[in-house]
Amino acid sequence: MGVFQRISAADAQAMMAKGNVQVADLRDPTSFGQAHIPGSVRLSNENLQNFMLESDFDAPLLVVCYHGVSSQSAGQYLAEQGFENVYSLDGGMTAWATSFPEQVARD
């Protein structure tokens, strides 16, 4: 059974700087549109199957929510589906936007 790991915003940013990191954002469409990590995909029940079909199960997967709580259970689920390196962002998008305001995309 796969497991996820928790990761700080600083460590996540360093990992992303190396490239090839997939980012799944669990937040609602309005919150996602107002601020998200560049290159992230808004993940919902409606697009979960397509996300899994199109994703690289070997590449790191960073799961983001509002404050880093919901992303833990979603990260565990995705790890159990076969993603090899799943990370839940501690503090969620709130921590990311505070730590890296220049690395926040808006629709």
RABELCOR-V228290 format. One record per residue. N is the residue number from 1. RES is the residue in three letters. NEAR is the number of other C-alpha atoms within 12 Angstrom. D_FIRST is the distance of its C-alpha to the first C-alpha in Angstrom with 2 decimals. Layout:
# RABELCOR-V228290
n: <N N>
res: <RES RES>
near: <NEAR NEAR>
d_first: <D_FIRST D_FIRST>
This chain:
# RABELCOR-V228290
n: <1 2 3 4 5 6 7 8 9 10 11 12 13 14 15 16 17 18 19 20 21 22 23 24 25 26 27 28 29 30 31 32 33 34 35 36 37 38 39 40 41 42 43 44 45 46 47 48 49 50 51 52 53 54 55 56 57 58 59 60 61 62 63 64 65 66 67 68 69 70 71 72 73 74 75 76 77 78 79 80 81 82 83 84 85 86 87 88 89 90 91 92 93 94 95 96 97 98 99 100 101 102 103 104 105 106 107>
res: <MET GLY VAL PHE GLN ARG ILE SER ALA ALA ASP ALA GLN ALA MET MET ALA LYS GLY ASN VAL GLN VAL ALA ASP LEU ARG ASP PRO THR SER PHE GLY GLN ALA HIS ILE PRO GLY SER VAL ARG LEU SER ASN GLU ASN LEU GLN ASN PHE MET LEU GLU SER ASP PHE ASP ALA PRO LEU LEU VAL VAL CYS TYR HIS GLY VAL SER SER GLN SER ALA GLY GLN TYR LEU ALA GLU GLN GLY PHE GLU ASN VAL TYR SER LEU ASP GLY GLY MET THR ALA TRP ALA THR SER PHE PRO GLU GLN VAL ALA ARG ASP>
near: <12 18 23 29 29 30 31 26 32 21 22 35 27 15 23 25 12 13 15 20 29 35 38 37 41 38 32 19 18 13 21 29 19 17 32 37 42 28 22 31 32 31 30 22 15 11 17 21 14 14 25 25 13 13 26 19 24 17 23 31 42 49 50 48 41 27 25 31 23 24 36 30 24 35 39 28 24 34 30 18 24 24 31 26 31 38 42 41 42 30 27 37 42 27 28 32 28 17 21 22 19 15 22 24 21 19 15>
d_first: <0.00 3.78 6.65 10.25 13.39 16.79 19.70 23.45 25.74 27.47 24.42 23.22 26.76 26.85 23.64 25.16 28.43 26.85 26.11 23.55 21.55 20.63 21.41 20.48 22.87 22.28 25.85 28.63 30.85 33.76 31.92 30.22 33.69 35.25 32.89 29.70 28.33 30.06 28.09 25.56 24.71 25.05 21.98 22.61 21.73 24.56 23.30 19.50 19.54 22.04 20.21 17.14 19.64 21.54 18.97 18.00 14.23 15.14 17.43 16.74 16.36 18.26 18.03 21.36 22.93 26.16 25.47 21.82 20.71 19.52 17.74 15.24 14.02 14.36 12.50 9.45 9.96 10.59 7.59 5.61 8.64 8.29 10.39 10.23 12.36 12.48 15.21 16.84 20.59 22.08 25.21 24.40 27.22 29.72 28.82 28.76 32.14 33.63 32.51 33.13 35.63 36.79 33.35 33.23 33.96 35.82 36.51>
